[in-house]
Amino acid sequence: MAEASDSSQKSPQNRPVLHVCVTCRRGGPAMDQPPGAQLYARLQTLVQEAEAAGQEAPVLLRQVQCLAACDRGCTAAIAMPERWTWLLGHLGAEKAEDLLTYAQLYAKSARGTVMPSRRPASLSNMVLGRVPAQLYDEQEPS
């Protein structure tokens, strides 16, 4: 699969990087385009549409082969310098627009925390875990 146009070549300093597991199958059988790949393809289309409209893409989109959360449906991880990194699950192509809305809220937050009350309703149960911005810092993000 190709990366999302030239957004994958820009620096992630001002935008989150969204890593999408393209092998996620939601526990289903092997198929030509598993749900994780479908999610990635939908996100890629949305990013390309934003760029074609002259807008900066809300995320740098990356595909990964596995995020080791196979029993949690389609998964992704969102990361940005000096913010918590979040492992997200229970995703699907039908949630792509909401995931980009979440990414915009994440980017605007001081430390990468978007409270459940501020997330799109379809993403209320998506958080699987979080990782500090820098594992070796003396203080974790607040």
C-alpha positions as CSV (number, residue, x, y, z in Angstrom):
1,M,0.0,0.0,0.0
2,A,1.2,3.5,-0.7
3,E,1.6,6.1,1.9
4,A,-0.8,9.0,2.1
5,S,0.4,11.4,-0.6
6,D,3.1,13.9,0.4
7,S,1.7,14.3,4.0
8,S,3.9,11.3,4.9
9,Q,7.0,13.3,4.0
10,K,6.4,16.3,6.3
11,S,7.7,16.8,9.8
12,P,5.5,15.5,12.5
13,Q,6.4,18.3,14.8
14,N,3.1,20.1,14.4
15,R,0.8,17.2,13.7
16,P,0.2,13.8,15.3
17,V,1.4,10.6,13.6
18,L,-1.4,8.1,13.4
19,H,0.0,4.5,13.1
20,V,-2.7,2.2,11.8
21,C,-2.4,-1.6,12.0
22,V,-3.3,-2.8,8.4
23,T,-3.3,-6.5,9.4
24,C,-6.1,-6.2,12.0
25,R,-8.9,-8.5,11.2
26,R,-11.2,-8.0,14.2
27,G,-10.8,-11.7,15.0
28,G,-12.2,-12.7,11.6
29,P,-10.7,-15.0,8.9
30,A,-7.9,-13.9,6.6
31,M,-9.2,-11.8,3.7
32,D,-7.9,-9.7,0.8
33,Q,-8.4,-6.4,2.6
34,P,-8.8,-6.9,6.4
35,P,-10.7,-4.3,8.3
36,G,-7.5,-2.6,9.5
37,A,-6.4,-2.1,5.9
38,Q,-9.9,-0.7,5.1
39,L,-9.5,1.8,8.0
40,Y,-6.1,2.8,6.7
41,A,-7.5,3.2,3.1
42,R,-10.4,5.4,4.4
43,L,-8.1,7.5,6.4
44,Q,-5.8,7.9,3.5
45,T,-8.6,9.0,1.3
46,L,-9.7,11.6,3.9
47,V,-6.1,12.9,4.2
48,Q,-5.8,13.2,0.4
49,E,-9.1,15.0,0.2
50,A,-8.0,17.6,2.8
51,E,-4.8,18.2,1.0
52,A,-6.6,18.5,-2.4
53,A,-8.8,21.2,-0.8
54,G,-5.7,23.1,0.2
55,Q,-5.8,22.1,3.9
56,E,-3.0,20.7,5.9
57,A,-3.8,17.0,6.7
58,P,-4.7,16.6,10.3
59,V,-2.3,13.7,10.8
60,L,0.7,12.1,9.3
61,L,-0.6,8.6,8.4
62,R,1.6,5.5,8.7
63,Q,0.7,1.9,8.3
64,V,2.2,-0.8,10.5
65,Q,1.9,-4.6,10.3
66,C,0.8,-5.3,13.9
67,L,0.2,-3.4,17.2
68,A,-0.2,-6.6,19.2
69,A,-3.8,-5.9,20.2
70,C,-5.5,-8.4,17.9
71,D,-8.3,-9.2,20.3
72,R,-9.3,-5.5,20.4
73,G,-10.4,-5.2,16.7
74,C,-8.7,-2.6,14.4
75,T,-6.1,-0.7,16.3
76,A,-4.0,2.4,15.9
77,A,-1.6,4.4,17.9
78,I,-1.4,8.2,17.9
79,A,1.8,10.1,18.9
80,M,3.2,13.5,18.9
81,P,6.3,15.1,20.6
82,E,5.8,16.0,24.2
83,R,2.4,14.3,24.4
84,W,1.1,11.0,25.6
85,T,1.1,8.2,23.0
86,W,-2.2,6.4,22.9
87,L,-3.0,2.9,21.8
88,L,-6.5,2.9,20.4
89,G,-8.8,-0.1,19.6
90,H,-12.3,-1.1,18.6
91,L,-11.9,1.0,15.4
92,G,-13.1,0.5,11.8
93,A,-13.4,2.4,8.6
94,E,-16.8,3.7,9.7
95,K,-15.0,5.6,12.5
96,A,-12.3,7.2,10.2
97,E,-13.9,10.7,10.2
98,D,-14.3,10.7,14.0
99,L,-10.7,9.4,14.4
100,L,-9.4,12.4,12.5
101,T,-11.6,14.7,14.7
102,Y,-10.0,13.1,17.7
103,A,-6.6,13.6,16.2
104,Q,-7.2,17.3,15.8
105,L,-8.3,17.6,19.5
106,Y,-5.3,15.6,20.5
107,A,-3.0,17.9,18.6
108,K,-4.5,21.0,20.3
109,S,-4.2,19.5,23.8
110,A,-1.3,20.5,26.0
111,R,-0.2,16.9,26.7
112,G,-2.2,14.7,24.5
113,T,-5.1,14.0,26.7
114,V,-8.6,14.3,25.2
115,M,-11.2,13.6,27.9
116,P,-14.0,11.1,26.9
117,S,-16.6,13.8,27.1
118,R,-14.7,15.7,24.3
119,R,-14.2,12.7,22.0
120,P,-16.7,11.8,19.3
121,A,-19.3,9.4,20.8
122,S,-18.2,6.6,18.5
123,L,-14.8,6.6,20.1
124,S,-15.9,6.4,23.8
125,N,-14.4,2.9,24.3
126,M,-11.3,3.2,22.1
127,V,-8.5,3.7,24.6
128,L,-6.5,0.6,25.3
129,G,-3.5,2.2,26.9
130,R,-1.1,5.1,27.0
131,V,2.7,5.6,27.0
132,P,4.5,8.6,28.4
133,A,5.9,11.1,25.9
134,Q,9.5,10.3,27.0
135,L,10.0,7.1,28.9
136,Y,13.1,8.3,30.6
137,D,11.9,11.8,31.7
138,E,11.8,12.3,35.5
139,Q,8.2,13.6,35.2
140,E,5.4,12.1,33.2
141,P,2.9,14.3,31.3
142,S,0.1,15.6,33.4
